[in-house]
């Protein structure tokens, strides 16, 4: 990701008398720029005439957590859009300090959509593909200028949950997310090891998670992650389909409140909810009648050789679903259940199921909602119940071993509207793995 960096040890202090220019007038909005990129078949636009965009600088590379990039948004308050400006130059904060207004002349350079965000710069070739990356430092002054005038205060957009920030649609803007903390697994770790760039996972009280991306070259990298809860003020970004947050310095993480909840039981965040839901998610979700369960699946049915009915080995001696086979070289859909409006309640909050057994790789549950497909990854699992929050993609890392005990898995679905027709819930397994897992009583509240 372009934000991690190596920086010099000393920096000039930005001031309001940095060279500025009012030579250009903006004649294209950031929304118009993005619309051009979206309309292009390749998602890359080259400009042959002078088109000038403008925006307010919301990132600062001098503390070291950003590298050769500037994030700008269309307004210092209530922004509606932001983009990334890539320049092969360090210490950009000395030229374009936080809160400055800049204009960019796009003639002879490019705009594009790359790795999840909209960017302005020059092109390069990667694995045979043309991508938009950094413009040369030698042409920076010809294309990027600070507008004369005082620096302005950037007011972050405030969100009360991770999900609200993720669904806001305002990438590359400055936001504050309240009521968050680092997950239990993160505690005792520094923001980043020296010289490495890492993700540190934040969670909110609903169990939703998001990555805080930290550079080992940041001047706060060796500080331990704070153990309380509070707010983060960050640039909201994306890497491919995964949301990421970037703090400008250590003051952007303000955790002055006690931790909430009981921590994370190895499932990716949540409330450690050990209460089973009351209603079956679909017809046959108790697996008592195998024919009834199979009738609830979509046209692909059950993947051959991976599962059978677990006769008599379910909860309380009932029947169950027994994932009992070895996967091939791909991550298979074991089954996909169709939605049934009669069994999906209004405003559901959780799906639960009981799991027992072992496997060298974990499971992923895919849930189809009116907002699109979301993913719940079981991860390392076995010593306690787990509450899972939505993730950006399927993952199968972490072994499963419940030591012969039943463990409750809860999918936190608060705020989502589930499909009432079409596909609803899919079970995916990792590749090249022998599974011996029993699943029973998939329910919803």
N, C-alpha and C positions, 0 to 999 in steps of 0.2 A: 504494500500500500504506500502511496506517495508521501504520507505524512511522517514517517519515521526518518530520523536524520542523524548525521554527524555534524556537530557545530564547533565553532571556535570557542575558546574559553572566555574570551572577553568580547564585549559588544559595545558599540557606540550607543548612547542613550538617545532615543528618538525625540525630536522636538518639533514644534509647530512651524519652524522656519526652514524645513527641508525643502529643496527645490521643488517648485510646483509650476503648473502650466494650465492656462485656460485656452490653449490653441484650438481645441476641438469642441464641438457641440455634439451631444448624444443625439443620434438619429435612429436608434433601434433599441427597443426594450429587451430585457432579459427573456421575457415571455416570447417575444417575436423570434429571438435567437433560438430558443429551445424548440419552437414550432418548426423552424427551418430544419433543424437536425432531425426531428421526428419524422418530417415529411421526406427525408432523403432515404433512398433505398439502402445505402451503406451506413447511414447514421453519421456521416462525416461531411461537412460543408467547407469548401474553400471560398474565400472572398476575394474578388478581383477588383472591387471598388471600395471606397471608404465607407465602411459602416462602423459606427462608434457606439459602444455600449457603456454604461456606467453602473457603479455599485459602491457599496460601503464595505470596507475591509473589516472582517470579523475574526480573523485568525492572527496569531502572532508567532513567528518562528523563532524569536530570540531566546525564549526559555528552552527550546530544543525539541518540542514534541511535534512540530510541523517541519517539513523538509521541502524546500524548493517549490512551494505552492502557496497560493493565497486563496482564501475563500471569501467571496463577496456576496452580498444580498442586496435586494432592490431598494430597501428602505432601512433606516436605523431603528424604526419601530414597526411592529406588525408586518414583517416581511411576508411576501407571497411566493418568493422564488430565490434561489441562490445557485451559483455555479463555482467551479474551481478554475483558477488561472494557474497554469504550470509554466515555470520559468527556471532555467538552469542557472540559478544564482542563489547563493546562501545569504543569510542575514537580510531577508527581504523586509523585515520590520524596520530596518534603517531607512528604507526608501518609501515604504507604504505602511506606516504605523497603524495600529488598531484605531478604528474610528475615522480613518481618512476616506475621502471620496476619491475614487479613481475612475479614469476613462480609458477604454481600450479600443484602439483602432485596429479593426480586423482585416484590413487590406493585406493580402498575401499571407495570412495565417489561417488557421483552421478552428472550427468548433466541432465537437463530436460527443457522442455518448460512449463512455468507456468504463468498464468494470463497475457499473452501477451508478455513475454520476455524469453530469454534463461538464465538459471541460473546454477550455480555450488554450491553444498552444500550437505547436508544429507536429507533424506526423513522423512516425517511425514504423519500422517493420518488426513484428514479433511473431515468430513461428509462421511466417508467410502471410500474416494478417497486418493490414494497415491500421494503426491506432493513433489517437491523439495523445501527445505527451508534452514534454517541456519545450518551450521556445528557447532558442539560444540566448545566452546572456548578452551577446553582442547586439542583438536587435531589440532588447528590452526597452530601451529609451525611445525607440521608434514606434513602439506599439502600446506602451503602458505609461500613463502619466498621472501623477497626483494632482487633483484639482485644488486650486488655491483656496484657502479658508481654514478656519479652525477645525480641529478634530471634534467629532461629535460623539456623544455617548451612545453605545449600542445597547438597546434594551432587549434582553432575551425574551422570547415567547415562553410563557410558563405553562407547564403541563403537570398534572397531578398523578400521572401514571406513565409507565413505560409504553403501554399499548397506545395511549393517546398520542404520545410523541411519534411512535412508529407509523401510525395511520394518518398523521397530519399532512403528509405530502410536501413538506417544506425542507427538502434536503439542502445541505450546504447553507444552513442558517443557524444562528445562535439561539439555543434553547436552554431553559432551566427545567429539569425534571425533579420534582419534589418526592419525598417519601421513598427513598431508595437506600440500599445498603449493599455492601459486597457480600456474596454468598459465603457460607461457612468455609467452603474449600479454599477461598481466597485469603482468609485471615492468616496473618503471620508472614505474608509475602510482600515484597517491595512492589512499587508501581511497575518496575521492570528490572530485569537483571542487566548488568552493565553490558552495553553493546548489543542487546537483543531487543526486538520489538515483540510485545506480547499482548494478548487480550486478558483483561481482568473482568470478571462477570459481575454485573450489578443485577439486583432483583428488587421488585417492589412488593407491596403487601398482598397483591393478588397472585404472586408467584411468577409473573412475567419477568423475563430476563433480557439483558442486552449487554454487548461487549463495550468496555471502555478500552480503547487502543492506546498503548503507552510505548514510547520509545526509550530504549536503554541509554540514549544520549541526552534525554531531557535532564535539566538540572535538578529535578525532583525525583529522578528514577529510583534512587536508593532509599527513599522514604518508605516506611511500612504503610500498607493500606490502613486507613482508619477503621476502627472496629464498630463505630456507632452507625447511626443512620442520619439522613438529612437530604441535601440537594446537591446536584451537579449542574454546573453551567458549562455547556459544551457545544461544539460544532456537530450537528447531526449529519451523518454521512452514511455511505453504504459501500460495501465491497462485494461486487456481484450481487447476490440476493440477500446478503447478511447486513443488517444494520450495525453501524459502529458509531461510537462517540469519541470525540477528541477534546480533551481539556487543554487549555492554553498554558496554564501553570497550576501549581498546587492549590492556589486560592480558589480555583474553580470547583474544588471538592470540599463541601462544608457539611461535615457529619458531626453535629453537636448534640444529637438526640440519642437515647438508648436504642439498642437493636430491637426490632420487632419480630414477632412470631417465634417459632421454635427452631428456625434454621432449615437446612436442606437435607432431606433423607436420601441423598444420592440420586435424585431423579431430575435435577435441573431446576430447583427452586420450588417454592410453594409454601403451603400452610401446614404441612404434615397432617393433613386431614385423614384420620383413620376411620371415618364413618362411611359405611357402604351406602351407595345410593339405593333408592327404593324401587325403581321401575326398570324393567328390562329395555335395553336400547332397541332391540329388534326381535322379531319373532324367531324363537330358537336360540336366544342368547344365553339360555341356561344349559344348552347342549344335551338336554335329556332325550330329545328326539332328533337323531342325526339327519333324517330326511327333511324335517322342518327347517333345521339350520341351513342345509344345502339350498333349499328353496329361497332363502333370503339373500343368496349371493348373486352378484351380477353375472353376465354371460360367460365370464372367464372361469367361473366356478372355483374349485379348490385345486391348488397346484399339486400335480401328481407326486406321490412319494414323500410328501413332507408332513402329512398330518392324518390322524385317525381320530375316531371317537374314543375318549378315555372312559371305558365302561367301568363304573364303580370306583374310579379314582378321583372323582370330583370332591367338592366340599361336602362334608357329612355323608360320604359314601355315594353321592349322586354321580351322574355322568359328567364328562368334561370335554374340552377340546385339547387334544394331545399333539403338540408340535413335536414330531418324533421322526426326524430324518436329517439328511445331510444336504445342504444347499450346494449348488454348482458354482460356476465362476462369476455369476452376477447376483445382485441383491434382489431376491424374488418377492413379488406380491404373493403372500401365502393365500389370502382371500380378500375380497372386497364385498362388503355388505351394502345392499341397496337401502336407500332412505324409505321410510314409511311414516307418513304424516301422522298416523294414528299412534305411533309410539314415541315421537319426538315432541317433548313439551315446549311450551312457550318460555322464553328466557331461561334456558337451562344454565346451571352453574358448574356441573361436574359430571364426568363419566367415571365409573369405577369398575374394576375387575380384580379377581384374585389370581395370583400367579405363584407357581411352585416349580422348582426344578433347576436345571443348570445348562449353560452353554458358554462357549468361549467368546462369542460375540453377542451383542445385545439386540434389542428389537426397536422398531420405529412404528408408531401408530399415525396414520394419515387420516385427517378428518376434513370432510368437505363442508364448507360453509358458504353462505351467500356472498361473502367477501373473498372467496377463493379457498384453496387448500392450505391447511396448516399442519404442522408436524410436531409430534411429541416423541422425544427420544428417551428411552428407558435408562441408558447409560449403565454405569456400574451399579449393580442391584443385588440385594439379597439379605442384608443384615437388618433392614427395617422397611416399613412401608414407605412409599414414595409418592409425592405429588409433583406432576410434570406440568410445565408451562410451555406455550407454543414456541417453536424454534423456526429457523428460516429454511431448513432442509433436513433430509434424512441423515441420521448418523447411527452407527452400529458399534461404536467404541465402548469398551467396558464389558467385563464378564458378568454373567448372571449365575448366582449360586445361593439358593435360599436354605441350603442345608436341611432339605426335607420339610421346611415350614412353609405355610401359606403366608404370602405377603400381599397387602392391598396396594394396587396402583390406582392413582386418581389423576385424571386429566382435567386440568383447570380450564374450563370453557366459558367462564363468565365474560359476558360482553359479546359473544358470538351468536349468530343466528345460523343454526344448522340447516343443511339442505332438507327439504321435505320430499323431493323427488330426485332421481338419479343416484349416483354413488354417495355413500355416507362415511363409512369407516373401513379402512384397509389396514391389514397387518403386513409389515415388511420385515424380512430377516436379512442378516448379513451373509455375504458370499462365503463359500468354502468352509462351512461350519456345521458340525454335528449338533443338533438341537434335541434336548429332552426337557421340554417345558409343558406344563399343564396350565390351561387358562379356564376359568369358570366364572359364570354369572356376570356378564357385561351389562351394567346398569347405568341409568341416568336419572338425575334430579334437575 
